[in-house]
Protein backbone atom coordinates (compact mmCIF):
# COMPACT_ATOMS: atom_id res chain seq x y z
CA UNK A 1 0.00 0.00 0.00
CA UNK A 2 1.28 3.42 -0.97
CA UNK A 3 1.25 6.45 1.30
CA UNK A 4 0.71 9.34 -1.10
CA UNK A 5 1.70 12.83 0.08
CA UNK A 6 -0.70 15.60 -0.92
CA UNK A 7 0.63 18.87 -2.24
CA UNK A 8 -2.19 21.37 -2.58
CA UNK A 9 -1.24 24.39 -4.68
CA UNK A 10 -2.75 27.82 -4.08
CA UNK A 11 -1.21 31.12 -5.16
CA UNK A 12 1.98 29.23 -5.97
CA UNK A 13 2.30 27.94 -2.41
CA UNK A 14 1.84 24.59 -0.71
CA UNK A 15 -1.21 24.78 1.54
CA UNK A 16 -3.69 22.55 3.33
CA UNK A 17 -7.39 23.26 3.68
CA UNK A 18 -9.82 22.11 6.33
CA UNK A 19 -12.82 20.26 4.87
CA UNK A 20 -12.12 21.80 1.48
CA UNK A 21 -12.79 25.38 2.56
CA UNK A 22 -10.71 27.80 0.50
CA UNK A 23 -10.94 30.39 3.30
CA UNK A 24 -9.51 27.98 5.90
CA UNK A 25 -5.99 27.35 4.72
CA UNK A 26 -2.62 26.80 6.33
CA UNK A 27 0.47 27.65 4.26
CA UNK A 28 3.19 25.06 4.77
CA UNK A 29 5.70 26.14 2.15
CA UNK A 30 6.38 28.86 -0.39
CA UNK A 31 8.26 26.27 -2.49
CA UNK A 32 6.04 23.33 -3.56
CA UNK A 33 8.83 21.86 -5.71
CA UNK A 34 11.13 21.64 -2.69
CA UNK A 35 8.28 20.14 -0.68
CA UNK A 36 7.84 17.46 -3.31
CA UNK A 37 11.53 16.68 -3.00
CA UNK A 38 11.17 16.34 0.75
CA UNK A 39 8.49 13.70 0.37
CA UNK A 40 10.36 11.87 -2.38
CA UNK A 41 13.43 11.75 -0.17
CA UNK A 42 11.24 10.29 2.58
CA UNK A 43 10.25 7.42 0.31
CA UNK A 44 7.14 8.59 -1.52
CA UNK A 45 6.54 6.62 -4.71
CA UNK A 46 3.52 8.65 -5.76
CA UNK A 47 2.46 12.28 -5.26
CA UNK A 48 -1.04 13.73 -5.15
CA UNK A 49 -1.04 17.27 -6.53
CA UNK A 50 -4.11 19.50 -6.46
CA UNK A 51 -4.39 22.79 -8.33
CA UNK A 52 -6.77 24.58 -5.96
CA UNK A 53 -6.66 27.73 -8.07
CA UNK A 54 -7.44 25.64 -11.14
CA UNK A 55 -10.41 24.06 -9.39
CA UNK A 56 -11.90 27.53 -9.00
CA UNK A 57 -10.88 28.85 -12.42
CA UNK A 58 -11.74 25.73 -14.39
CA UNK A 59 -8.39 25.57 -16.15
CA UNK A 60 -4.79 24.92 -15.04
CA UNK A 61 -3.19 27.70 -13.01
CA UNK A 62 -0.24 25.84 -11.46
CA UNK A 63 0.67 23.59 -14.40
CA UNK A 64 4.20 25.01 -14.56
CA UNK A 65 4.90 24.02 -10.95
CA UNK A 66 3.40 20.58 -11.53
CA UNK A 67 5.50 20.16 -14.66
CA UNK A 68 8.69 21.04 -12.78
CA UNK A 69 7.91 18.42 -10.14
CA UNK A 70 7.24 15.79 -12.80
CA UNK A 71 10.47 16.69 -14.61
CA UNK A 72 12.61 16.51 -11.47
CA UNK A 73 11.16 13.20 -10.28
CA UNK A 74 10.40 11.12 -13.38
CA UNK A 75 10.36 7.83 -11.44
CA UNK A 76 7.65 9.08 -9.07
CA UNK A 77 4.05 8.68 -10.20
CA UNK A 78 2.17 11.96 -10.30
CA UNK A 79 -1.59 12.24 -10.03
CA UNK A 80 -3.25 15.63 -10.41
CA UNK A 81 -6.69 16.98 -9.60
CA UNK A 82 -8.37 20.36 -9.59
CA UNK A 83 -10.36 21.83 -12.47
CA UNK A 84 -10.17 18.81 -14.80
CA UNK A 85 -13.13 19.68 -17.01
CA UNK A 86 -11.99 19.27 -20.63
CA UNK A 87 -9.89 16.88 -22.68
CA UNK A 88 -7.56 19.80 -23.43
CA UNK A 89 -6.79 20.17 -19.72
CA UNK A 90 -6.09 16.45 -19.46
CA UNK A 91 -3.73 16.66 -22.43
CA UNK A 92 -1.98 19.67 -20.90
CA UNK A 93 -1.16 17.71 -17.77
CA UNK A 94 -0.09 14.57 -19.61
CA UNK A 95 2.18 16.71 -21.79
CA UNK A 96 4.04 18.05 -18.72
CA UNK A 97 4.66 14.53 -17.39
CA UNK A 98 1.68 13.75 -15.18
CA UNK A 99 0.76 10.05 -15.02
CA UNK A 100 -2.93 10.29 -14.04
CA UNK A 101 -5.57 12.98 -13.79
CA UNK A 102 -8.37 12.99 -11.26
CA UNK A 103 -11.82 14.06 -12.40
CA UNK A 104 -13.97 15.18 -9.48
CA UNK A 105 -17.03 17.43 -9.66
CA UNK A 106 -17.19 17.18 -13.45
CA UNK A 107 -17.54 13.40 -13.16
CA UNK A 108 -20.73 13.83 -11.15
CA UNK A 109 -22.07 16.69 -13.27
CA UNK A 110 -21.26 15.12 -16.65
CA UNK A 111 -20.53 11.38 -16.39
CA UNK A 112 -20.25 11.15 -20.18
CA UNK A 113 -17.12 13.27 -19.92
CA UNK A 114 -15.51 10.43 -17.97
CA UNK A 115 -16.62 7.92 -20.61
CA UNK A 116 -14.99 9.98 -23.35
CA UNK A 117 -11.84 10.62 -21.30
CA UNK A 118 -11.36 6.91 -20.62
CA UNK A 119 -11.57 6.21 -24.35
CA UNK A 120 -9.22 9.03 -25.28
CA UNK A 121 -6.72 8.53 -22.44
CA UNK A 122 -6.93 4.86 -21.40
CA UNK A 123 -5.26 4.00 -18.11
CA UNK A 124 -4.75 7.65 -17.19
CA UNK A 125 -8.13 8.57 -15.64
CA UNK A 126 -8.99 8.47 -11.94
CA UNK A 127 -12.32 9.63 -10.54
CA UNK A 128 -12.45 11.43 -7.21
CA UNK A 129 -15.59 10.76 -5.22
CA UNK A 130 -16.21 12.92 -2.17
CA UNK A 131 -18.95 11.70 0.13
CA UNK A 132 -20.82 12.71 3.20
CA UNK A 133 -22.77 9.91 4.86
CA UNK A 134 -22.32 7.71 1.80
CA UNK A 135 -23.79 10.34 -0.55
CA UNK A 136 -21.74 12.10 -3.20
CA UNK A 137 -20.91 15.77 -2.65
CA UNK A 138 -19.98 18.32 -5.32
CA UNK A 139 -19.09 21.98 -5.82
CA UNK A 140 -16.29 22.18 -3.29
CA UNK A 141 -18.35 19.97 -0.97
CA UNK A 142 -21.00 22.66 -0.63
CA UNK A 143 -23.72 20.40 -2.05
CA UNK A 144 -24.61 16.82 -1.13
CA UNK A 145 -26.53 14.86 -3.75
CA UNK A 146 -28.86 11.88 -3.46
CA UNK A 147 -26.40 9.75 -5.41
CA UNK A 148 -24.94 6.72 -3.64
CA UNK A 149 -21.14 6.71 -3.79
CA UNK A 150 -20.86 2.96 -4.43
CA UNK A 151 -23.40 3.03 -7.26
CA UNK A 152 -21.55 5.88 -8.94
CA UNK A 153 -18.19 4.16 -8.48
CA UNK A 154 -19.55 1.08 -10.23
CA UNK A 155 -20.74 3.20 -13.12
CA UNK A 156 -17.26 4.69 -13.55
CA UNK A 157 -15.61 1.30 -13.20
CA UNK A 158 -17.65 0.16 -16.20
CA UNK A 159 -16.49 3.27 -18.08
CA UNK A 160 -12.87 2.20 -17.62
CA UNK A 161 -11.44 4.46 -14.93
CA UNK A 162 -8.18 3.29 -13.43
CA UNK A 163 -9.00 3.92 -9.76
CA UNK A 164 -11.24 5.82 -7.36
CA UNK A 165 -10.00 8.40 -4.87
CA UNK A 166 -12.52 8.33 -2.03
CA UNK A 167 -12.70 11.22 0.42
CA UNK A 168 -14.82 11.27 3.53
CA UNK A 169 -15.60 14.96 3.81
CA UNK A 170 -16.17 14.92 7.53
CA UNK A 171 -12.63 13.68 8.14
CA UNK A 172 -10.61 15.69 5.62
CA UNK A 173 -8.04 17.97 7.22
CA UNK A 174 -9.56 17.49 10.67
CA UNK A 175 -6.91 15.12 12.10
CA UNK A 176 -9.54 12.86 13.68
CA UNK A 177 -8.89 9.55 11.97
CA UNK A 178 -9.70 8.00 8.62
CA UNK A 179 -13.11 6.47 7.87
CA UNK A 180 -11.81 2.97 7.23
CA UNK A 181 -15.25 1.38 7.28
CA UNK A 182 -16.74 3.55 4.54
CA UNK A 183 -13.59 3.27 2.42
CA UNK A 184 -13.48 -0.52 2.72
CA UNK A 185 -17.20 -0.77 1.94
CA UNK A 186 -16.65 1.13 -1.28
CA UNK A 187 -13.57 -0.94 -2.15
CA UNK A 188 -15.47 -4.19 -1.66
CA UNK A 189 -18.23 -2.93 -3.94
CA UNK A 190 -15.95 -2.50 -6.98
CA UNK A 191 -13.00 -4.29 -8.58
CA UNK A 192 -10.73 -1.32 -9.34
CA UNK A 193 -8.37 0.07 -6.69
CA UNK A 194 -9.56 2.60 -4.13
CA UNK A 195 -7.27 5.28 -2.74
CA UNK A 196 -8.33 6.51 0.69
CA UNK A 197 -8.31 10.22 1.40
CA UNK A 198 -9.23 12.33 4.38
CA UNK A 199 -8.35 11.92 8.03
CA UNK A 200 -5.16 9.81 8.01
CA UNK A 201 -3.53 11.03 11.21
CA UNK A 202 -1.16 8.45 12.69
CA UNK A 203 0.26 4.95 12.43
CA UNK A 204 -2.94 3.48 13.87
CA UNK A 205 -4.79 4.76 10.81
CA UNK A 206 -2.16 3.23 8.54
CA UNK A 207 -2.50 -0.13 10.29
CA UNK A 208 -6.28 0.02 10.02
CA UNK A 209 -6.14 0.74 6.30
CA UNK A 210 -3.56 -1.98 5.69
CA UNK A 211 -5.85 -4.44 7.43
CA UNK A 212 -8.38 -3.73 4.67
CA UNK A 213 -5.89 -3.84 1.78
CA UNK A 214 -7.44 -7.12 0.70
CA UNK A 215 -10.73 -5.31 0.13
CA UNK A 216 -9.05 -3.28 -2.60
CA UNK A 217 -7.59 -0.24 -0.83
CA UNK A 218 -4.34 0.36 -2.71
CA UNK A 219 -3.16 3.57 -1.11
CA UNK A 220 -3.89 6.49 1.15
CA UNK A 221 -3.40 10.19 0.55
CA UNK A 222 -1.76 11.86 3.52
CA UNK A 223 -1.80 15.59 4.09
CA UNK A 224 -1.98 17.63 7.25
CA UNK A 225 -0.58 14.80 9.41
CA UNK A 226 2.78 14.68 7.61
CA UNK A 227 2.98 18.47 7.54
CA UNK A 228 2.23 18.88 11.24
CA UNK A 229 4.30 15.87 12.28
CA UNK A 230 1.75 13.48 13.76
CA UNK A 231 2.76 11.01 11.05
CA UNK A 232 6.29 10.36 9.81
CA UNK A 233 6.01 9.50 6.11
CA UNK A 234 9.08 7.25 5.95
CA UNK A 235 8.01 5.33 9.05
CA UNK A 236 4.46 5.03 7.78
CA UNK A 237 5.52 3.71 4.36
CA UNK A 238 7.89 1.21 5.95
CA UNK A 239 5.04 -0.01 8.16
CA UNK A 240 2.64 -0.26 5.22
CA UNK A 241 5.19 -2.20 3.19
CA UNK A 242 5.74 -4.65 6.04
CA UNK A 243 2.00 -5.19 6.50
CA UNK A 244 0.99 -5.47 2.85
CA UNK A 245 4.13 -6.65 1.10
CA UNK A 246 4.89 -3.30 -0.53
PyMOL commands that set and color helices and strands:
alter all, ss='L'
color gray80, all
select helices_A, chain A and resi 32-41+52-57+63-72+87-95+105-109+111-120+149-159+180-189+203-211+213-215+224-228+233-244
alter helices_A, ss='H'
color red, helices_A
select strands_A, chain A and resi 2-10+13-18+21-29+46-51+77-81+100-103+125-132+135-138+143-148+163-168+193-197+217-222
alter strands_A, ss='S'
color yellow, strands_A
deselect
rebuild
show_as cartoon
